[in-house]
């Protein structure tokens, strides 16, 4: 599919999509930033992932206000952020899909920049979207700058083992809705998280590029109840999604046997306390005998550590 030839009929140029869960206490700052936008050809699509606070009444009140953009709100059973994104992209009425977290906000010209950036994408190359920068304020970002206005890149260039100058940090990812629909998040029973890197890696593996700008368009502050704050616990409790991400990354970046075994060993150490060797082998895509070797190596390291 050519990203610049999306033929689906959409009512708006941009869908600002926000999955939310019990964020009534903070989502207003995003709402107010949308009211300040210098660009109006967008909708705000909210998927409430089973909130138990007063999010619904808050959104209903805002829907009655005289905004230059529509607010569409859906509430579903709690299933995690990625299921909410899959649910939302099927209902998006914007040609571009911009996933913005409920605890952050946009700069006043964010959507104007997104629209302008997308218009300048070359028609003869395979782009899946555009990317802006995130900042801790509208003028400060922890992400490393580059000297040019933008960078055309594969999404695999986020990994240091893939290129010499990897794209670091959190970014503001805006994809064509048609393409986001093609690359939905895999869903596993009993697991409510999978890293978005799974879909990004698949886009890159299929030849898609993004155009990345240094301009800060999204301001964030990590919350103690956010996904980022939960760190690696997200992966430990979701082994099928964790394994899928790792084994596809190994495939897409042509890992050597040594690199793969290091990955198998790390995955075994993460999950051996709650998974059988057979399930570990299945989820990471490793031969069972290699998992058995990882098991022996792990036991030897524990013995050596105890003797010290």
C-alpha positions, 0 to 999 in steps of 0.5 A: 500500500502506498501511504500517499495514495490513501483512498478511504474517505475521511471527514477530517484530516487528523484524528487526535486519539486519546485512550484513557483510564481514570485520568479525569484528574488530569485530562483537562490540560489536553482538552484545553490545548486542543481548544488552543490549536491554530488548526481546526481540521481535526476530531478528538476521539476518546476511548475510555478503557473502563474508567471508574472515575467521573471521566464520562461526565467530564467528557459529556460536559465538554461535548456540549461546549462550543468547540471548533472540533467534534469530540467523540467518546466511547467507553469499553471494558478495560483491556489495555491501551493497545486494545483501545488503540485497535478499537479507536483506529476502526472508528477514526474519521481522520486521514491521519491518526495521532495518538496523544496520551491523556496525561500530556498536552500539545503545543498550540501549533502542533496540529498545524505543523503535523498537517504541513509536514504531511503535505510535504512528504514525497509522493514517490517514496513509501511513508507511513507518517510523520513524527514530532518531538516530545518535550518536558516543556515547550522549549526543552527536550531530553532527546538528542538533536540533529543538525537538519530540519528533519530526518527520513528514517526507518523505524528500526533506526530507533535501535543502536544495533541497527544504525550508528545514530539511533533515534532516541527518546519518546516521540510524537508518532502520527501515522496514516489511519489506513496504515495504522489499520493494517498494522494493528496491535496483536492481542493475547488472551490474559495480557493487556499490554504489548509494546507499540514497537511491534507495529512500528518494527513491522512497518519498517520491515515492510519498507515504510519510512517516517519523516522525523522533526525536532520541533516539540509539539507534545509536552509530557510529564510522567505520572506515577500511575502511567505505563512508563512508570511501571517499567519492565513489569509490563513485559514480565506480566505479558510474556506472549507479547514480550516474546513476540516483540523480541523474536521479530526484532531478532528476525528483522535485524538479522541477529547472529546465533550469539545475539539470539542466545543472549536474547533467549537467556535474558527472556528465560531469566525474566520468565522462568519463575512463572512459565514452564521451559516449554512455554518459554521456548514457544513464546520466544521462538527458541528450540527447547534445547537452547532454553535448557542450556539457558536454564543450566547457565542460570543455575550455574551463575546462581551457585557461583554467586552464592559461593562468593 
